[in-house]
Amino acid sequence: MTQNPNAEPVRTLTPRPAPYGTATPSARLAHDLAARLRTGLSAAGFEVDRDFPHLRGDTTASDEPFLTLGRLRPNVVERLLALLF
């Protein structure tokens, strides 16, 4: 297929990130998941603020939701593993 040299180029709109501080659906999902995880860990007997001090919901630069657990002490990991297995 031959391209027409006089044709206008096709312009594709790419999604732009929301301005800093904007609560996107991905950010709301991440924060909701972090809150639910805090509730679940608390119900399992963890002292969440002490055992998971860096637990938070956030988004990547491309607006993908993720959770950060942070650094965990060995005894917290052992208790967490006991719940999972």
Secondary structure, DSSP 8 states (H G I E B T S, - for coil): ----TTS------------TT---HHHHHHHHHHHHHHHHHHHTT--HHHH-TT-EEEE-TT--EEEE-----HHHHHHHHHHH-
